[in-house]
Amino acid sequence: MPTRPCWVEIRTRPLEENYRFLLGLAAPHAELLAIVKADAYGHSLALCAPAAVRAGARWLGVTSVEEGVAACALCPEPKVLVIGGVFPGQGAEVVRHGLTAVAWESWQLDELERAAHAAGALAGSLPIHIEIDTGMSRQGVSPDGLAPVLARFAPGSPLRLEGVMTHLFAADEADGTVTQAQLAKLDESLGRIEAAGLYPDWLNVGNSAALLAGEAGRIAALAGRHGMRAMLRPGLALYGLVPRFDPPFAAGEPVGVAEARLRLKPVLSWKAAVVGVRAVPAGAVVGYNGAFVATEPMRLALVAAGYGDGLDRRLGNRFSLLVRGERAPIAGRISMDQTVLDVTEIPGVEAGDEVVILGSQGGETITAFDHAEATGTIPWEVFTRIGARVRRVAV
Ligand SMILES: *Cc1c(COP(=O)(O)O)cnc(C)c1O
């Protein structure tokens, strides 16, 4: 068990409550798939997947087969959807662990079919969700390329078309025009799938922004017209953050977004300890290249967290962390394993004091959005960059 005083606290109860709130937004029209990819957005798959399942999740979404195998080992009950696709040599693991693969290339279907045959799988026993590229140009089969993919689900094949997936790439643009165009393309593709005599169960569409913006009803109506059920795939909201909508809503926020602001609770806090405090005279230079110079006699606190833990080096000299419930500016450059805080204005700081890098202390809060804004990125990246060596503890 690592004991270095730099750790992440995961509150699983808010995660459960977030899941139930999101399910309430989706139901009764749609099912939810809890996105736990990338080690549950850096929150720890081992802590978060079981929490989502306790809250009722029947589907988990991961990026890779490796993550899928890990999710299955933790939670045997729910179905696990591998949304990042299947790569050469991974078919056998998909079959052995009963994962549900997303596929769109014929070589992926070859890989899965071979593995199913090798395992003696019966006709129609290996569920597959095909992804359709409705405009993102990232992954998925284009609507015009559907025919050869659909032909792979002929009677007798071990492959069964269980679901159809697409990814809305601008669900956080509040005017919704891109999303509507994507859904129209999807509608047309679903028509082609029906015309091919295939009747998948699930239409698997929509991230946190789509769910909060109230798209579940529209996606469910689309699914219903084609005899399918809708499934939405929230990630960020599960971990307690409301995505930002840009451009914002012209006519006020949808109820889902407004309620989410009140109800979603962050799951993760990132903390470290003060490991030493020193007094320096005016003129002392601090840290690499003396990028900070003491303007007066100052007190500096050394914190056991650095860019090697995922604390972005660009925050040096331009961000504050919390100690004793107050904001202490970062003095100078962030080192790989350490950061220095200016605690001159905060009385009584001593070794052992808890430092909050992300989270709340006293009346102050630092959010993942604060980190993201200061470094020109998004909360998803802030979370997933918290290093593997930072231990995650359930509280
Ligand atoms: C990550 C991901 C999601 C979840 O997105 P959030 O914005 O975090 O809710 C949904 N679908 C796909 C395909 C993803 O890759």
The ligand as a MOL file (V3000), in Angstrom:
LIG
                    3D

  0  0  0     0  0            999 V3000
M  V30 BEGIN CTAB
M  V30 COUNTS 15 15 0 0 0
M  V30 BEGIN ATOM
M  V30 1 C -16.4740 9.0200 -23.2730 0
M  V30 2 C -17.6780 8.7400 -24.0720 0
M  V30 3 C -18.9580 9.0300 -23.5810 0
M  V30 4 C -19.1960 9.7860 -22.2920 0
M  V30 5 O -19.0070 11.1540 -22.5100 0
M  V30 6 P -19.2730 12.2570 -21.3610 0
M  V30 7 O -19.2180 13.5250 -22.0970 0
M  V30 8 O -18.1630 12.1050 -20.3770 0
M  V30 9 O -20.5960 11.9600 -20.7850 0
M  V30 10 C -20.0440 8.6250 -24.3260 0
M  V30 11 N -19.8770 7.9740 -25.4950 0
M  V30 12 C -18.6570 7.7090 -26.0200 0
M  V30 13 C -18.5340 7.0240 -27.3350 0
M  V30 14 C -17.5200 8.0950 -25.3310 0
M  V30 15 O -16.3240 7.8270 -25.8600 0
M  V30 END ATOM
M  V30 BEGIN BOND
M  V30 1 1 1 2
M  V30 2 1 2 3
M  V30 3 2 2 14
M  V30 4 1 3 4
M  V30 5 2 3 10
M  V30 6 1 4 5
M  V30 7 1 5 6
M  V30 8 2 6 7
M  V30 9 1 6 8
M  V30 10 1 6 9
M  V30 11 1 10 11
M  V30 12 2 11 12
M  V30 13 1 12 13
M  V30 14 1 12 14
M  V30 15 1 14 15
M  V30 END BOND
M  V30 END CTAB
M  END
